[in-house]
Each structure stands twice: as C-alpha cells, then as structure tokens.
Amino acid sequence: SIQPFIYNEIFEPDSSLTGVKQRVRTNTFRFDNRIALLSIFKIGNIRLNPQINLNIYDQEMNSGLYSINRTGDSSYPADSLRNQLSWSKYSANISTEISYQTSKLNANLYFPVSYHLIRYRDKIKEKHNTLSRVYFDPSFSLRYSINSRFELKTNYGFYNGAGNLQNLYTGYILQDYRTLNRYDGNLFEYRGNGGEMNIAYKNVFKMFFSMIGLSTNYQKNNMLFGQNFNGIISQMSMIKKANASRYTSFTGSLSKGFDWKKLFIKLNYYYTHHTSEQLQQEEIIRYNGDANVVELSVNATPANRLLIAYKGTYGDNRIEIKHEQTLPIIRSLVNEFSLDVPLFKRFDLNCSYEHYYRNQTNGNKQFYLTDLALKYTLGNHSFILTWMYIFNTAYYITNNY
C-alpha cells in the first residue's frame, strides 16, 4: 500500500482518494528431468556425452490495483488494473557434447536441439496465444595452459529464447511506488550470439597475478521496451518492433602480494560499451553508452589481529543519443576503509568508514557512513556491540542513466 495518492493517470479523478494498495499472487510449478550418459563413446582423448532434457514450467498470476479513499474503503479495480494470467512452457532437448582433453588443453563442442511449446492465456481480455519453436544453439569452450604461468580461456555460443509471464501482463502493476508496468500481451522473443576470451598470468612464488579479457554479445528482439515519464511516475511498456543491441566489454586486473606486513594490492579496470534502441516518450531513440570503472584495493596485517583494508572505486557513465545530444557524464567515487584493532586479550575494535561522491546532483553530492564495533571472543563464541551510522546520515541524492 502507498500513500499519498499520485496516480491520476490511471484512476478516475477523485479528490477523496488518499492512496493505493496492490495485491499480487503468483503460483509456479516446475518439473525438470535430465538423462545424461557420460563418455558413451571414446576414442583417445575425444569423448562423446549425449543428454536428454524434458521440462515443464507452469505459472499463474492474479493481481489487482485498488484505490483507497479517506474512509479506508477500496474500490474494485477496472480491467486495466487487473490481471488473471496463465503461462505454460513445455520443452524437450537433445544435445551432444564432444570434448577433447589433454594435460594442457580442454576443448568442448556443444550441439543442442530443443523444441519449445509456450501457451499463454489472459482471462480478462480473453486472449490466447501459442508459440511453437525449434532452436539450435551450438557453442564451444576452450581452456589452454600455455605453460605453468599462462592460461587462455575462450567460449562462444548462439542462443534463442522467449519471455515469460513477467513481460506479458496487460493490466498495470506497481513495480515500486513510482514505476508502473504493463505490456501488450505479445510474446517476447530474442536470439543472439556472444562469447568471451581472457588470458591470465600467475607467478605464485612472487605473488603476482594478472588477467585481461574481452567479451561481446549481439542480440535481436521482436519487441521494443519503452518508458514514459509523467512527473516522478515512470511507465514501462513494450511494443512489437524488431530491434537489436550490441554489448562489448574489456576487463583487466593486476595484483601483487608482499611478505612485508602481509601486504596485498589489487587493481581492476572495466570498460563497457553498448548500443541499443529504446522507446522514450513514444519516440524511438538509438543510443550509445560507455562506462569505465577503476577499483583499487589494499589489505595489510601489520601485527597480529591488526587488520587494515581499503577499497576505492571510481566510475564514469556517459550516454550519447544519436542525432540529439551527448548527456553530461556522471562520475562517482566510493572510498571504503576498515580497521581492526586488538584492545585486550579477548577484545577487538572494528572501525569502518565509507565515503560516497557523485556529480550531476543538486547538493548532497557526497555523504559519509561510519560504524564502530566492539567484539568480545570467548572460546568459539563472539559477542559484538555495534554503533552504526555515527554521523546520522539520513538524506542524500544520487542519479544514474
């Protein structure tokens, strides 16, 4: 239930309304079966592993969104605010995995063929829909130990699928107090392909580790998701329109350990780029998004029971709407510090400090959280007294694209 009332867009105007309440009930039944024969066929290092899957997935959902007046009475919801849905999926899968293994190489080819039958019923709109599909989703994976220090991993595959009950309902549902969702009742289908590759280096004796990785994904959809804003209310929807999205990411990490004070330092970097279409205010827009994240963590144990830990995270997020504009970059910074100090034989003190900063906000760009904890250890038991939110931070502003 939510108060005050802020949903004039979906209810008849009435000054006596003070809020809304929502009831949602879902029932789910799953029946999954798998039969696998391991190494039914083997020649040297090549193995053949067949598998059969038979699955049933059944869901029902009933929901209602009710308005509340000053006397506490609630009205019976209109059809646009109700859902009575049933969704069933029957699938059969036959697959064969071909693997090749040596002391340095592990390669796998996967050839699954599956049949899917989906039935959907909207009892309020008296709408029935059936989807029957045969999918072929081959994939492969490879792991190769170049030597004792370098290792290469890669995988690539194709996939197909269809949505479920969560994007089929046609009556409004409050996802949270400011987000209203409803869709057109058409089955969401998608297909795509993607994979990743990374190479890792390790030197255990020098406590040095590193890794670089690249991943990509391309997906085509038959539905386009949209979002309309009206004040603070966001309305999600979906229309029938073919569209595609692309995603690429790069990852790198370095870490080094030192005997001195058991010091360990780790640096991570992440970059992602995505391109897709979206429906905004009834208009189709195409946008590019880029994000960078840098993480630095330091841990040390200068003395017995004295632990020091720090983690800093910097990120920036930028969006470019084609033929329109480049939106301002959102930058964020998070600093986390923790200190464990031994006080007496059985007593330890823990202090944690967190600092958050984000630009593109009107005031309250940064805030702090600090906790103190006193721990007493007796045998296998620990008793902890914690003082949380010492600065009494109760208000801040954040944002994201």
RAZI-V706759 format. One record per backbone hydrogen bond with DSSP energy under -0.5 kcal/mol. CO is the residue of the C=O (numbers start at 0). NH is the residue of the N-H. E is the energy in kcal/mol with one decimal. If there is no record, write none. Layout:
CO&NH&E / CO&NH&E
This chain:
1&19&-2.1 / 6&9&-1.1 / 6&10&-1.1 / 13&16&-1.5 / 15&69&-0.9 / 17&3&-0.5 / 18&67&-3.0 / 19&1&-3.1 / 20&65&-3.3 / 22&63&-2.0 / 24&61&-2.4 / 26&59&-2.1 / 28&57&-3.1 / 30&55&-1.9 / 32&53&-1.9 / 34&51&-2.7 / 35&37&-0.6 / 36&38&-0.5 / 36&39&-0.6 / 40&47&-2.3 / 42&45&-2.3 / 44&100&-1.7 / 45&42&-2.1 / 46&98&-2.4 / 47&39&-1.3 / 47&40&-1.1 / 47&49&-0.5 / 48&96&-2.2 / 49&36&-2.1 / 50&94&-2.6 / 51&34&-2.7 / 52&92&-2.7 / 53&32&-1.2 / 54&90&-2.3 / 55&30&-2.6 / 56&88&-2.8 / 57&28&-2.9 / 58&86&-2.8 / 59&26&-2.2 / 60&84&-2.8 / 61&24&-2.7 / 62&82&-1.9 / 63&22&-2.3 / 63&65&-0.6 / 65&20&-2.5 / 66&74&-1.5 / 67&17&-3.3 / 67&18&-1.4 / 68&71&-2.0 / 72&68&-2.1 / 77&80&-2.0 / 78&81&-1.5 / 79&171&-2.8 / 80&64&-1.5 / 82&62&-2.1 / 83&122&-2.6 / 84&60&-2.1 / 85&120&-2.5 / 86&58&-3.1 / 87&118&-2.6 / 88&56&-2.4 / 89&116&-2.8 / 90&54&-2.6 / 91&114&-2.9 / 92&52&-2.7 / 93&112&-2.8 / 94&50&-2.4 / 95&97&-0.5 / 95&110&-2.4 / 96&48&-2.8 / 96&98&-0.6 / 97&108&-2.9 / 98&46&-2.6 / 99&106&-2.8 / 103&144&-2.8 / 104&101&-3.1 / 105&142&-2.2 / 106&99&-3.0 / 107&140&-2.2 / 108&97&-2.8 / 109&138&-1.9 / 110&95&-1.1 / 111&136&-1.6 / 112&93&-2.8 / 113&134&-2.8 / 114&91&-2.2 / 115&132&-2.5 / 116&89&-2.8 / 117&130&-2.9 / 118&87&-2.7 / 119&128&-2.4 / 120&85&-1.9 / 120&122&-0.7 / 121&125&-0.8 / 121&126&-2.0 / 126&121&-3.0 / 128&119&-2.9 / 130&117&-3.1 / 132&115&-3.0 / 134&113&-2.5 / 137&157&-2.2 / 138&109&-2.9 / 139&155&-2.2 / 140&107&-2.7 / 141&153&-2.4 / 142&105&-2.3 / 143&145&-1.0 / 143&151&-3.1 / 148&201&-1.6 / 149&145&-0.9 / 149&146&-1.4 / 150&199&-2.8 / 151&143&-3.1 / 152&197&-2.7 / 153&141&-2.9 / 154&195&-1.7 / 155&139&-2.7 / 156&193&-2.1 / 158&191&-2.5 / 160&189&-2.4 / 163&166&-1.7 / 164&167&-1.5 / 164&168&-0.7 / 168&182&-3.1 / 172&174&-0.8 / 172&180&-2.7 / 175&178&-1.4 / 177&233&-2.9 / 178&174&-2.5 / 178&175&-1.0 / 179&235&-3.0 / 180&172&-2.0 / 187&162&-3.5 / 188&221&-2.0 / 189&160&-2.2 / 190&219&-3.3 / 191&158&-2.7 / 192&217&-2.7 / 193&156&-2.1 / 194&215&-2.6 / 195&154&-2.3 / 196&213&-2.9 / 197&152&-2.7 / 198&211&-1.9 / 199&150&-2.2 / 200&209&-2.5 / 202&206&-0.6 / 202&207&-2.1 / 203&206&-0.7 / 206&256&-2.7 / 207&202&-2.8 / 208&254&-2.6 / 209&200&-2.8 / 210&252&-2.5 / 211&198&-2.3 / 212&250&-2.6 / 213&196&-2.7 / 214&248&-2.4 / 215&194&-2.0 / 216&246&-2.4 / 217&192&-2.1 / 218&244&-2.4 / 219&190&-2.1 / 220&242&-2.1 / 221&240&-0.9 / 222&224&-0.5 / 223&238&-2.5 / 224&278&-2.1 / 225&236&-2.0 / 226&280&-1.9 / 227&234&-3.1 / 229&232&-1.8 / 232&229&-2.7 / 233&179&-3.0 / 233&235&-0.6 / 234&227&-2.2 / 235&181&-1.5 / 236&225&-2.7 / 238&223&-3.0 / 238&240&-0.9 / 242&220&-3.0 / 244&218&-2.4 / 245&274&-2.2 / 246&216&-2.3 / 247&272&-2.9 / 248&214&-2.3 / 249&270&-2.5 / 250&212&-2.9 / 251&268&-2.6 / 252&210&-2.0 / 253&266&-3.4 / 254&208&-2.5 / 255&264&-2.6 / 257&262&-0.6 / 258&261&-1.7 / 259&262&-1.5 / 260&300&-3.1 / 262&257&-3.2 / 263&298&-2.4 / 264&255&-2.7 / 265&296&-2.6 / 266&253&-2.6 / 267&294&-2.5 / 268&251&-2.3 / 269&292&-2.3 / 270&249&-2.7 / 271&290&-2.1 / 272&247&-2.7 / 273&288&-2.7 / 274&245&-2.5 / 275&286&-2.4 / 277&279&-0.7 / 277&284&-2.9 / 278&226&-3.0 / 279&282&-1.6 / 282&279&-3.1 / 284&277&-2.4 / 285&321&-2.4 / 286&275&-1.9 / 287&319&-2.9 / 288&273&-2.3 / 289&317&-2.7 / 290&271&-2.1 / 291&315&-2.1 / 292&269&-2.6 / 293&313&-2.7 / 294&267&-2.6 / 295&311&-3.0 / 296&265&-2.5 / 297&309&-2.6 / 298&263&-2.6 / 299&307&-2.7 / 302&305&-2.1 / 304&306&-0.7 / 305&302&-0.8 / 306&339&-2.7 / 307&299&-2.5 / 308&337&-2.8 / 309&297&-2.7 / 310&335&-2.6 / 311&295&-2.6 / 312&333&-2.4 / 313&293&-2.9 / 314&331&-2.9 / 315&291&-2.1 / 316&329&-2.4 / 317&289&-2.4 / 318&326&-2.3 / 319&287&-2.7 / 319&321&-0.6 / 320&323&-2.0 / 320&324&-0.8 / 324&320&-2.6 / 324&326&-0.6 / 328&330&-0.6 / 329&316&-2.2 / 330&358&-2.1 / 331&314&-2.3 / 332&356&-2.4 / 333&312&-2.7 / 334&354&-2.8 / 335&310&-2.5 / 336&352&-3.0 / 337&308&-2.5 / 338&340&-0.5 / 338&350&-2.6 / 339&306&-1.6 / 340&348&-3.2 / 345&376&-2.2 / 346&342&-2.3 / 346&343&-1.0 / 347&374&-3.1 / 348&340&-3.2 / 349&372&-2.5 / 350&338&-2.4 / 351&370&-2.2 / 352&336&-3.0 / 353&368&-2.3 / 354&334&-2.6 / 355&366&-1.7 / 356&332&-2.5 / 360&362&-1.3 / 363&396&-1.0 / 364&357&-2.2 / 366&355&-2.6 / 368&353&-2.7 / 369&389&-2.5 / 370&351&-2.2 / 371&386&-3.4 / 372&349&-3.0 / 372&374&-0.5 / 373&384&-2.7 / 374&347&-2.3 / 375&382&-2.9 / 377&380&-2.1 / 380&377&-3.0 / 382&375&-3.0 / 383&385&-0.5 / 384&373&-2.9 / 385&387&-0.6 / 386&371&-2.5 / 388&391&-1.6
